[in-house]
Amino acid sequence: MNKPNEEMTFTIKPRPSENVSISIPKDTLESLKTIAHHQDMSLEALLKFYIGKGLRQDLDVSWLKEGNLTKPNSNTDI
């Protein structure tokens, strides 16, 4: 168990990635930039967060629709 004053460290494992290009309506992009600024995040980080969140939700739904009683390991990075 961690001690209250013990410093925690996190290790991020780099994963292969690929660049993609998408068209986003200008008003939506401005809204995303505003939210990213208020969250003290880059636009790219916010987009990755939203994509990951939606993907995890969809994977959970499809997993349950397949009749599985337990969810897969939720510690998997997406």
DSSP file (Angstrom, degrees, kcal/mol; ACC not computed):
  #  RESIDUE AA STRUCTURE BP1 BP2  ACC     N-H-->O    O-->H-N    N-H-->O    O-->H-N    TCO  KAPPA ALPHA  PHI   PSI    X-CA   Y-CA   Z-CA
    1    1 A M              0   0    0      0, 0.0     2,-0.1     0, 0.0     0, 0.0   0.000 360.0 360.0 360.0 142.6    0.0    0.0    0.0
    2    2 A N        -     0   0    0      1,-0.1     6,-0.0     2,-0.1     5,-0.0  -0.446 360.0-124.5 -73.0 142.3    1.3    3.5   -0.8
    3    3 A K    >   -     0   0    0     -2,-0.1     3,-1.8     1,-0.1    -1,-0.1  -0.602  27.8-112.6 -80.0 149.1    2.3    5.8    2.0
    4    4 A P  T 3  S+     0   0    0      0, 0.0    -1,-0.1     0, 0.0    -2,-0.1   0.827 115.8  38.8 -55.2 -35.9    0.5    9.1    2.0
    5    5 A N  T 3  S+     0   0    0      2,-0.1     2,-0.3     0, 0.0    -3,-0.0   0.350  88.3 119.2 -97.8   6.6    3.6   11.2    1.2
    6    6 A E    <   -     0   0    0     -3,-1.8     2,-0.3     1,-0.1    -4,-0.0  -0.556  65.6-124.1 -76.6 133.1    5.0    8.6   -1.3
    7    7 A E        -     0   0    0     -2,-0.3     2,-0.3     1,-0.0    -1,-0.1  -0.596  21.1-144.1 -79.4 133.8    5.5   10.0   -4.8
    8    8 A M        -     0   0    0     -2,-0.3     2,-0.4    -6,-0.0    -1,-0.0  -0.761  12.0-161.0 -96.7 143.2    3.7    8.0   -7.6
    9    9 A T        -     0   0    0     -2,-0.3     2,-0.4     2,-0.0    -2,-0.0  -0.961   1.2-157.2-123.8 144.8    5.3    7.6  -11.0
   10   10 A F        -     0   0    0     -2,-0.4     2,-0.5     2,-0.0    -2,-0.0  -0.944   3.9-153.1-119.8 140.7    3.5    6.6  -14.2
   11   11 A T        -     0   0    0     -2,-0.4     2,-0.6     2,-0.0    -2,-0.0  -0.964   6.7-154.1-115.4 123.9    5.2    5.1  -17.2
   12   12 A I        -     0   0    0     -2,-0.5    -2,-0.0     0, 0.0     0, 0.0  -0.859   9.8-146.2 -98.5 123.8    3.6    5.6  -20.6
   13   13 A K        -     0   0    0     -2,-0.6     2,-0.1     1,-0.0    -2,-0.0  -0.790  19.1-126.8 -90.2 119.7    4.4    2.9  -23.1
   14   14 A P        -     0   0    0      0, 0.0    -1,-0.0     0, 0.0     3,-0.0  -0.405  26.8-162.4 -65.2 140.4    4.7    4.3  -26.7
   15   15 A R        -     0   0    0     -2,-0.1     0, 0.0     1,-0.0     0, 0.0  -0.899  30.1 -90.9-120.9 152.1    2.5    2.6  -29.2
   16   16 A P        -     0   0    0      0, 0.0     2,-0.3     0, 0.0    -1,-0.0  -0.327  52.0-175.1 -58.6 142.0    2.7    2.6  -32.9
   17   17 A S        -     0   0    0     -3,-0.0     2,-0.4     2,-0.0     0, 0.0  -0.905  18.0-151.0-137.7 166.8    0.6    5.4  -34.4
   18   18 A E        -     0   0    0     -2,-0.3     2,-0.2     2,-0.0     0, 0.0  -0.999  22.7-118.7-140.3 138.0   -0.4    6.6  -37.8
   19   19 A N        -     0   0    0     -2,-0.4     2,-0.3     2,-0.0    -2,-0.0  -0.548  32.4-175.9 -76.8 140.6   -1.3   10.2  -38.9
   20   20 A V        -     0   0    0     -2,-0.2     2,-0.4     2,-0.0    -2,-0.0  -0.937  15.4-144.9-132.3 157.7   -4.8   10.8  -40.2
   21   21 A S        +     0   0    0     -2,-0.3     2,-0.3     2,-0.0    -2,-0.0  -0.990  21.0 174.2-125.5 130.5   -6.5   13.8  -41.7
   22   22 A I        -     0   0    0     -2,-0.4     2,-0.5     2,-0.0    -2,-0.0  -0.957  29.2-125.0-133.5 153.4  -10.2   14.7  -41.2
   23   23 A S        -     0   0    0     -2,-0.3    -2,-0.0     0, 0.0     3,-0.0  -0.867  28.6-176.4 -97.6 128.2  -12.4   17.6  -42.1
   24   24 A I        -     0   0    0     -2,-0.5     5,-0.1     2,-0.0    -2,-0.0  -0.983  34.7-103.1-123.9 133.6  -14.2   19.2  -39.1
   25   25 A P     >  -     0   0    0      0, 0.0     4,-2.6     0, 0.0     3,-0.3  -0.251  32.5-120.6 -54.5 142.7  -16.7   22.0  -39.5
   26   26 A K  H  > S+     0   0    0      1,-0.2     4,-2.4     2,-0.2     5,-0.2   0.866 111.5  51.3 -56.8 -41.3  -15.1   25.3  -38.5
   27   27 A D  H  > S+     0   0    0      1,-0.2     4,-1.9     2,-0.2    -1,-0.2   0.880 111.4  48.3 -66.9 -35.4  -17.6   26.0  -35.7
   28   28 A T  H  > S+     0   0    0     -3,-0.3     4,-2.5     2,-0.2    -2,-0.2   0.911 110.6  51.2 -67.5 -42.4  -17.0   22.6  -34.2
   29   29 A L  H  X S+     0   0    0     -4,-2.6     4,-2.5     1,-0.2    -2,-0.2   0.901 109.2  50.5 -62.1 -41.3  -13.3   23.1  -34.4
   30   30 A E  H  X S+     0   0    0     -4,-2.4     4,-2.2     2,-0.2    -1,-0.2   0.905 110.4  50.0 -63.6 -40.6  -13.6   26.4  -32.6
   31   31 A S  H  X S+     0   0    0     -4,-1.9     4,-2.5     2,-0.2    -2,-0.2   0.917 110.8  49.7 -62.5 -42.7  -15.7   24.8  -29.9
   32   32 A L  H  X S+     0   0    0     -4,-2.5     4,-2.8     1,-0.2    -2,-0.2   0.906 110.1  50.5 -62.3 -42.3  -13.1   22.0  -29.5
   33   33 A K  H  X S+     0   0    0     -4,-2.5     4,-2.3     2,-0.2    -1,-0.2   0.897 110.7  49.7 -62.4 -40.4  -10.3   24.6  -29.3
   34   34 A T  H  X S+     0   0    0     -4,-2.2     4,-2.4     2,-0.2    -2,-0.2   0.929 112.7  46.0 -64.4 -46.0  -12.2   26.5  -26.6
   35   35 A I  H  X S+     0   0    0     -4,-2.5     4,-2.0     1,-0.2    -2,-0.2   0.926 111.9  51.6 -63.5 -44.1  -12.8   23.3  -24.5
   36   36 A A  H  <>S+     0   0    0     -4,-2.8     5,-3.0     1,-0.2     4,-0.3   0.914 110.4  49.2 -58.7 -43.4   -9.2   22.3  -24.9
   37   37 A H  H ><5S+     0   0    0     -4,-2.3     3,-1.2     1,-0.2    -1,-0.2   0.926 111.6  48.0 -62.4 -45.4   -8.0   25.7  -23.7
   38   38 A H  H 3<5S+     0   0    0     -4,-2.4    -1,-0.2     1,-0.3    -2,-0.2   0.785 113.1  48.5 -67.7 -26.7  -10.3   25.6  -20.7
   39   39 A Q  T 3<5S-     0   0    0     -4,-2.0    -1,-0.3    -5,-0.2    -2,-0.2   0.413 112.4-121.8 -89.8   1.0   -9.2   22.0  -19.9
   40   40 A D  T < 5S+     0   0    0     -3,-1.2     2,-0.3    -4,-0.3    -3,-0.2   0.915  72.1 125.6  56.1  45.8   -5.5   23.1  -20.2
   41   41 A M      < -     0   0    0     -5,-3.0    -1,-0.2    -6,-0.1     2,-0.2  -0.879  65.6-107.7-127.1 158.4   -5.0   20.5  -22.9
   42   42 A S     >  -     0   0    0     -2,-0.3     4,-2.2     1,-0.1     5,-0.2  -0.495  33.5-114.4 -77.3 159.9   -3.8   20.6  -26.5
   43   43 A L  H  > S+     0   0    0      1,-0.2     4,-2.6     2,-0.2     5,-0.2   0.914 118.3  52.8 -60.0 -43.1   -6.4   20.2  -29.2
   44   44 A E  H  > S+     0   0    0      1,-0.2     4,-2.5     2,-0.2    -1,-0.2   0.913 108.6  49.2 -59.9 -44.1   -4.7   16.9  -30.2
   45   45 A A  H  > S+     0   0    0      2,-0.2     4,-2.3     1,-0.2    -1,-0.2   0.904 111.3  49.7 -63.4 -41.2   -4.9   15.6  -26.6
   46   46 A L  H  X S+     0   0    0     -4,-2.2     4,-2.7     2,-0.2    -2,-0.2   0.924 111.1  48.9 -63.4 -44.8   -8.6   16.5  -26.4
   47   47 A L  H  X S+     0   0    0     -4,-2.6     4,-2.6     1,-0.2     5,-0.2   0.918 112.0  48.6 -61.6 -43.5   -9.4   14.8  -29.6
   48   48 A K  H  X S+     0   0    0     -4,-2.5     4,-2.7     2,-0.2    -1,-0.2   0.892 111.2  51.5 -62.9 -38.9   -7.5   11.6  -28.5
   49   49 A F  H  X S+     0   0    0     -4,-2.3     4,-2.6     2,-0.2    -2,-0.2   0.948 111.9  45.5 -61.7 -49.8   -9.4   11.7  -25.2
   50   50 A Y  H  X S+     0   0    0     -4,-2.7     4,-2.5     2,-0.2     5,-0.2   0.909 114.4  48.3 -61.9 -43.1  -12.8   12.0  -26.9
   51   51 A I  H  X S+     0   0    0     -4,-2.6     4,-2.6     2,-0.2    -1,-0.2   0.934 113.5  47.2 -63.1 -46.1  -11.9    9.3  -29.4
   52   52 A G  H  X S+     0   0    0     -4,-2.7     4,-2.6    -5,-0.2    -2,-0.2   0.899 112.1  50.4 -61.9 -41.7  -10.7    6.9  -26.7
   53   53 A K  H  X S+     0   0    0     -4,-2.6     4,-2.0     2,-0.2    -2,-0.2   0.937 113.8  43.9 -63.6 -47.6  -13.7    7.6  -24.5
   54   54 A G  H  X S+     0   0    0     -4,-2.5     4,-2.5     2,-0.2    -2,-0.2   0.893 113.2  52.0 -64.6 -39.7  -16.2    6.9  -27.3
   55   55 A L  H  X S+     0   0    0     -4,-2.6     4,-2.7    -5,-0.2    -2,-0.2   0.925 108.9  49.6 -63.8 -44.9  -14.2    3.8  -28.4
   56   56 A R  H  X S+     0   0    0     -4,-2.6     4,-2.3     2,-0.2    -1,-0.2   0.905 111.5  49.9 -60.9 -41.4  -14.2    2.4  -24.9
   57   57 A Q  H  X S+     0   0    0     -4,-2.0     4,-2.2     2,-0.2    -2,-0.2   0.936 112.8  46.1 -62.6 -46.5  -18.0    2.9  -24.6
   58   58 A D  H  X S+     0   0    0     -4,-2.5     4,-2.6     1,-0.2     5,-0.2   0.890 112.2  50.7 -64.6 -39.5  -18.6    1.2  -28.0
   59   59 A L  H  X S+     0   0    0     -4,-2.7     4,-2.3     2,-0.2    -1,-0.2   0.898 109.4  51.4 -65.3 -39.5  -16.4   -1.7  -27.1
   60   60 A D  H  X S+     0   0    0     -4,-2.3     4,-2.2    -5,-0.2    -2,-0.2   0.925 111.8  47.0 -61.2 -45.0  -18.2   -2.1  -23.8
   61   61 A V  H  X S+     0   0    0     -4,-2.2     4,-2.3     1,-0.2    -2,-0.2   0.929 114.0  46.1 -64.1 -46.3  -21.6   -2.2  -25.5
   62   62 A S  H  X S+     0   0    0     -4,-2.6     4,-1.3     1,-0.2    -1,-0.2   0.871 111.0  53.8 -66.5 -34.7  -20.4   -4.6  -28.2
   63   63 A W  H  <>S+     0   0    0     -4,-2.3     5,-1.3    -5,-0.2     3,-0.2   0.920 111.7  44.4 -63.5 -43.9  -18.8   -6.8  -25.6
   64   64 A L  H ><5S+     0   0    0     -4,-2.2     3,-1.7     1,-0.2    -2,-0.2   0.863 108.4  57.3 -70.5 -35.1  -22.1   -7.0  -23.6
   65   65 A K  H 3<5S+     0   0    0     -4,-2.3    -1,-0.2     1,-0.3    -2,-0.2   0.789  97.0  63.7 -65.0 -26.6  -24.1   -7.6  -26.8
   66   66 A E  T 3<5S-     0   0    0     -4,-1.3    -1,-0.3    -3,-0.2    -2,-0.2   0.487 121.0-108.7 -76.4  -1.5  -22.0  -10.7  -27.5
   67   67 A G  T < 5 +     0   0    0     -3,-1.7     2,-0.3     1,-0.3    -3,-0.2   0.622  64.3 154.8  86.9  13.3  -23.3  -12.2  -24.3
   68   68 A N      < -     0   0    0     -5,-1.3    -1,-0.3     1,-0.1    -2,-0.1  -0.570  33.0-157.1 -75.4 136.4  -20.2  -11.9  -22.2
   69   69 A L  S    S+     0   0    0     -2,-0.3     2,-0.4     1,-0.1    -1,-0.1   0.753  75.8  44.6 -86.3 -26.0  -20.8  -11.8  -18.5
   70   70 A T  S    S-     0   0    0     -7,-0.1    -1,-0.1    -6,-0.0    -2,-0.0  -0.930  84.3-119.3-121.4 146.4  -17.6  -10.1  -17.5
   71   71 A K        -     0   0    0     -2,-0.4     3,-0.2     1,-0.1   -11,-0.1  -0.453  34.7-104.3 -77.8 152.1  -15.9   -7.1  -19.2
   72   72 A P        -     0   0    0      0, 0.0     2,-0.1     0, 0.0    -1,-0.1  -0.187  64.5 -57.4 -65.7 170.2  -12.4   -7.5  -20.6
   73   73 A N    >   -     0   0    0      1,-0.2     3,-1.1     2,-0.1     0, 0.0  -0.312  49.0-158.2 -52.3 115.6   -9.4   -6.1  -18.7
   74   74 A S  T 3  S+     0   0    0      1,-0.2    -1,-0.2    -3,-0.2   -18,-0.0   0.470  82.1  77.0 -79.9  -1.1  -10.3   -2.4  -18.3
   75   75 A N  T 3   +     0   0    0      2,-0.1    -1,-0.2     0, 0.0     2,-0.2   0.486  66.8 117.1 -84.9  -2.6   -6.6   -1.5  -17.8
   76   76 A T    <   -     0   0    0     -3,-1.1     2,-0.3     1,-0.1     0, 0.0  -0.474  68.9-123.9 -68.3 130.7   -6.0   -1.9  -21.5
   77   77 A D              0   0    0     -2,-0.2    -1,-0.1     1,-0.1    -2,-0.1  -0.556 360.0 360.0 -75.7 136.7   -4.9    1.4  -23.1
   78   78 A I              0   0    0     -2,-0.3    -1,-0.1     0, 0.0   -23,-0.1   0.307 360.0 360.0-124.1 360.0   -6.9    2.6  -26.0
